[in-house]
Amino acid sequence: MVSASEFLSEVEGMGLDREAVSSALLELYVAGGEVPYERGSEKPVMLPYWDHEDWVIRFLWESKLVTSGAKMGNFDRLTRYHSLTEKGRKVAQEIFRDFLSLKKEAIVAASRGFSRKLLYLIVAGCSGGVGLTYRVPERREVSAEDLSQLLQKIESDIVLIEDHAIVDLVDRFGFKGALEQIKDRELAVSRKRHPIVFARFMVQYPLVAQSVVELFETLVNHRVAMKLPAYDSRGYLIGEEYSAPPEVGDEMISLSDVDVSAELGRFAAISIFLRRFSRDFTKGRLESFARAFNISESEIEVALDAMAKEGLTSKYNRLGKNDSPPFMIMDRERYSERVHLDLKMLANDILGE
């Protein structure tokens, strides 16, 4: 397979602009290997995210480094992408690594302007199959109930990724039984993948998200990250997403070597009260979760006694069965404010480290 230097020598030998071709491949690699370029079927609209001269795109396509085609949606949502081929990815990766070596000092200097714990969250919470990806939260203000649903979604997404037999669960237990199995596995995932769940949750928490966006914008300015529209499988626009190659995450790992065990413990405790917004978070599930994170029943009882005196909750349902509610939320608004306050204090400690 041709190397980057061989390919770019070929470009120069043809009298073509080496920098134009190199820049186009660099951007595609930074974007995770693909960029949307056109929307709609009857009256297609060109998108501005990979804006290069026509000859550059045709040359890369004819050199079999780039392929183009529809990926999702119908009618006005039909979205076409330019994508790197396997050959193109290898060449583009070499180009990017050479580029990164020139940018390394500037990226390290910029990253040091953020706390090491924030860098840890980004490395742990944004890493995926093609590098770092970060979906920008749609709203700056969210309720505690929204955050409870976010936590559940993060855990269920990990279950669906790690367990390829969800359809088998439906066959074996029926739809309702499968949901119960998934909920049990969500608790197992929270224990097994707690640092990942913690990181993915906190980078979406509004106070932390502001700093995450700021850092990614810094990377965009250095041309080692891109901001692109995000579409669902039907082609609907669902927001914006930052993307950066795995090599950028590798650079951050050395800068994010920090002990977050205290923050992990605090998040586990806060999440007990966050989970209570779900009717399915029974006393049995609370006990299972508490045992997994070495949180004693007496600690929970003391916390609830204090909140009960303020009228936020009932006392702990010590005599309840596994399927009983662990406690009742008596003042939903003030209870939500308390959970928000605990999360805000945790976020400030992470950002201020």
C-alpha positions in Angstrom: 0.0 0.0 0.0 1.3 3.5 -0.9 2.8 5.7 1.8 1.9 9.3 2.3 5.3 10.5 1.1 5.0 8.4 -2.1 1.5 9.6 -2.8 2.4 13.3 -2.3 5.4 12.9 -4.5 3.1 11.5 -7.1 0.9 14.6 -6.7 3.9 16.9 -7.2 5.1 14.9 -10.1 1.8 15.7 -11.9 2.3 19.4 -11.3 -0.6 19.5 -8.8 -0.8 21.5 -5.6 0.6 19.2 -2.9 -0.7 21.4 0.0 -4.3 21.4 -1.4 -4.4 17.6 -1.5 -2.6 17.1 1.8 -5.0 19.6 3.5 -8.1 17.8 2.2 -6.9 14.4 3.5 -5.9 16.0 6.8 -9.4 17.4 7.3 -11.2 14.2 6.5 -9.0 12.3 8.9 -9.6 14.9 11.7 -13.4 14.6 11.0 -13.3 10.9 11.8 -13.0 9.7 8.2 -16.2 11.2 6.8 -17.8 14.6 6.1 -21.4 15.4 4.9 -21.3 17.4 1.7 -24.8 17.4 0.3 -28.4 17.3 1.7 -31.6 16.6 -0.2 -32.6 14.6 -3.2 -34.7 16.8 -5.5 -33.0 20.1 -4.8 -29.7 19.1 -3.1 -28.0 21.7 -1.0 -24.2 21.7 -0.8 -22.7 21.7 2.7 -19.6 23.8 3.6 -17.8 21.4 5.9 -15.2 20.1 3.4 -14.8 22.9 1.0 -12.1 22.1 -1.6 -11.6 22.7 -5.3 -13.4 20.3 -7.5 -10.2 18.9 -9.0 -8.9 18.0 -5.5 -12.0 15.9 -4.7 -12.0 14.3 -8.2 -8.3 13.4 -7.9 -8.7 11.8 -4.5 -11.8 9.9 -5.7 -9.9 8.7 -8.8 -6.9 7.8 -6.7 -9.3 5.6 -4.6 -8.5 7.4 -1.4 -12.0 8.9 -1.1 -15.4 7.5 -1.8 -18.7 9.4 -2.0 -22.3 8.4 -1.5 -25.6 8.6 0.4 -25.5 7.4 3.9 -28.8 8.2 5.6 -32.3 9.8 5.2 -34.8 10.2 2.4 -36.0 13.1 0.3 -34.9 16.4 1.9 -33.0 14.5 4.6 -31.0 12.4 2.2 -27.4 13.1 3.3 -24.3 12.3 1.1 -20.8 11.9 2.6 -17.3 12.0 1.4 -15.4 9.2 3.2 -11.9 7.9 3.4 -11.2 4.4 2.0 -8.9 2.1 3.8 -6.1 3.2 1.6 -7.1 6.9 2.1 -7.2 6.5 5.9 -3.6 5.1 6.0 -2.3 8.0 3.9 -4.3 10.6 5.8 -3.2 9.2 9.1 0.5 9.6 8.2 -0.2 13.2 7.0 -2.0 14.0 10.3 0.8 12.5 12.5 3.4 14.6 10.7 1.1 17.6 11.2 0.5 16.8 14.9 4.2 16.6 15.6 4.4 20.3 14.5 1.4 21.2 16.6 2.2 19.2 19.7 3.8 21.9 21.9 0.9 24.3 21.1 -1.7 21.7 21.9 0.0 20.7 25.2 0.3 24.4 26.2 -3.4 25.0 25.4 -4.5 21.9 27.3 -2.6 23.0 30.4 -5.0 25.9 30.7 -7.6 23.3 31.8 -7.7 21.2 34.9 -6.2 17.7 34.7 -9.5 16.3 35.9 -11.4 17.9 33.0 -8.8 16.4 30.6 -9.5 13.0 32.3 -13.2 13.4 31.7 -12.7 14.2 28.0 -10.3 11.3 27.5 -12.6 8.8 29.4 -15.9 10.3 28.3 -15.4 11.2 24.7 -13.2 8.3 23.4 -14.8 6.1 20.8 -13.9 3.9 17.9 -12.5 6.6 15.7 -11.0 9.0 18.3 -12.7 11.7 20.4 -16.3 12.6 19.7 -18.4 15.0 21.7 -22.1 15.8 21.1 -22.7 19.4 22.2 -25.6 19.4 24.7 -28.7 21.0 23.3 -29.7 23.0 26.4 -27.7 24.9 28.9 -30.4 24.5 31.6 -31.6 21.0 32.4 -33.7 19.7 35.3 -32.6 17.0 37.7 -35.1 14.7 36.1 -33.5 15.3 32.7 -30.1 14.4 34.3 -31.6 11.3 35.7 -32.8 10.2 32.2 -29.3 11.1 30.8 -27.7 8.8 33.4 -30.0 6.0 32.5 -29.4 6.5 28.8 -25.6 6.4 29.2 -25.9 3.1 31.0 -28.4 1.6 28.6 -26.2 2.6 25.6 -23.2 0.8 27.1 -25.4 -2.2 27.7 -26.5 -2.2 24.1 -23.0 -1.9 22.9 -21.5 -4.5 25.2 -24.3 -7.0 25.0 -25.1 -8.1 21.5 -27.9 -10.5 22.6 -30.6 -8.0 23.5 -32.9 -9.5 20.8 -32.3 -12.9 22.5 -33.4 -11.4 25.8 -36.8 -10.5 24.2 -37.1 -14.0 22.8 -36.3 -15.6 26.2 -38.1 -13.2 28.6 -40.6 -11.3 26.6 -40.5 -7.5 26.1 -41.3 -6.6 29.8 -38.9 -9.3 31.1 -36.2 -8.1 28.7 -36.5 -4.5 30.1 -36.0 -5.9 33.6 -32.9 -7.7 32.5 -31.6 -4.6 30.8 -32.2 -2.6 34.0 -30.3 -5.2 36.1 -27.5 -5.0 33.6 -27.5 -1.2 33.8 -26.6 -1.5 37.5 -23.9 -4.0 36.6 -22.6 -1.7 33.9 -22.5 1.2 36.4 -20.3 -0.9 38.7 -18.1 -2.3 36.0 -17.8 0.8 33.9 -18.2 3.4 36.6 -15.4 5.7 35.5 -16.8 5.7 32.0 -20.3 6.4 33.1 -19.1 9.1 35.4 -17.0 10.8 32.6 -19.8 10.5 30.0 -22.3 12.0 32.4 -20.1 14.9 33.7 -19.0 16.1 30.2 -22.8 16.5 29.5 -23.4 18.3 32.7 -24.0 22.0 31.7 -21.3 23.6 33.9 -18.6 21.1 32.7 -19.9 21.2 29.1 -19.0 24.8 28.8 -15.3 24.0 29.4 -15.4 20.9 27.2 -16.7 23.0 24.3 -14.0 25.7 25.0 -11.3 23.0 24.9 -12.6 21.5 21.7 -12.8 25.0 20.1 -9.1 25.4 21.0 -8.4 22.1 19.2 -10.4 23.3 16.2 -8.3 26.4 16.0 -5.2 24.3 15.8 -6.8 22.2 13.0 -6.7 19.0 15.1 -10.5 18.8 15.7 -13.6 19.6 13.6 -17.2 20.6 14.5 -19.8 19.0 12.3 -23.6 18.5 12.2 -24.9 15.3 13.8 -27.8 13.4 12.2 -29.8 10.4 13.4 -30.2 7.3 11.3 -33.2 8.8 9.5 -31.3 11.9 8.5 -32.8 14.4 11.0 -30.4 17.0 12.4 -30.0 16.3 16.1 -27.2 18.8 17.0 -23.5 19.4 16.6 -20.6 17.2 17.3 -16.9 17.7 17.7 -14.5 15.1 16.4 -10.7 14.6 16.9 -8.4 11.7 16.0 -7.3 9.2 18.5 -3.8 10.6 18.4 -5.1 13.8 20.1 -6.6 11.7 22.9 -3.2 10.0 23.2 -1.5 13.3 23.8 -4.0 14.2 26.5 -3.6 11.0 28.4 -0.2 12.0 29.7 -1.7 15.4 30.8 -4.7 13.7 32.6 -2.8 11.4 34.9 -4.8 12.3 38.1 -6.5 10.5 40.9 -10.3 10.9 40.6 -11.3 8.2 43.1 -12.8 10.8 45.5 -14.9 12.3 42.7 -16.0 8.8 41.6 -17.2 8.1 45.1 -19.1 11.4 45.4 -20.8 10.8 42.0 -21.9 7.3 43.1 -23.5 8.8 46.2 -25.2 11.6 44.3 -26.4 9.3 41.6 -28.5 7.3 44.2 -30.6 10.4 44.7 -30.6 11.2 41.0 -31.9 7.7 40.2 -34.8 8.1 42.5 -36.7 10.1 39.9 -37.3 6.8 38.2 -40.2 4.7 39.5 -38.2 1.6 38.7 -35.4 2.5 41.2 -36.8 0.3 44.0 -35.4 -0.4 47.4 -33.8 -3.6 46.1 -32.1 -1.8 43.3 -30.9 0.9 45.7 -29.4 -1.7 48.0 -27.7 -3.5 45.1 -26.2 -0.2 43.9 -25.1 0.9 47.4 -23.4 -2.5 48.0 -21.5 -2.2 44.7 -20.0 1.1 45.8 -19.5 0.4 49.5 -22.2 2.9 50.6 -23.8 1.7 53.8 -27.5 1.7 54.4 -26.8 3.8 57.5 -25.2 6.5 55.4 -28.2 6.7 53.2 -30.5 6.7 56.2 -28.6 9.6 57.8 -28.8 11.6 54.5 -32.5 11.0 54.2 -33.2 11.8 57.8 -31.6 15.2 57.2 -33.6 15.8 54.0 -36.8 14.6 55.7 -36.4 17.2 58.5 -36.3 19.8 55.7 -39.4 18.4 54.1 -37.6 17.3 50.9 -38.1 13.5 51.4 -39.6 10.9 53.6 -37.4 8.9 55.9 -35.6 5.7 54.5 -38.0 2.8 54.0 -35.9 0.4 56.1 -38.8 -2.1 56.5 -39.6 -2.1 52.8 -39.3 -5.1 50.5 -37.2 -5.3 47.4 -39.9 -3.9 45.1 -40.9 -1.2 47.6 -40.0 2.5 47.0 -36.8 3.2 49.0 -38.1 6.7 50.0 -40.6 9.3 48.8 -39.8 12.6 47.3 -42.0 15.1 49.2 -41.0 18.4 47.6 -39.9 17.7 44.1 -38.6 21.2 43.4 -36.4 21.6 46.4 -35.2 18.0 46.1 -34.1 18.7 42.5 -32.3 21.9 43.7 -30.4 19.8 46.3 -29.3 17.2 43.7 -28.3 20.1 41.4 -26.3 21.8 44.2 -24.4 18.5 44.9 -23.6 18.1 41.2 -22.6 21.7 40.9 -20.1 21.4 43.8 -18.7 18.3 42.2 -18.3 20.0 38.8 -16.6 23.1 40.4 -14.1 20.9 42.1 -13.3 19.1 38.9 -12.9 22.4 37.0 -10.9 24.0 39.7 -8.3 21.3 40.2 
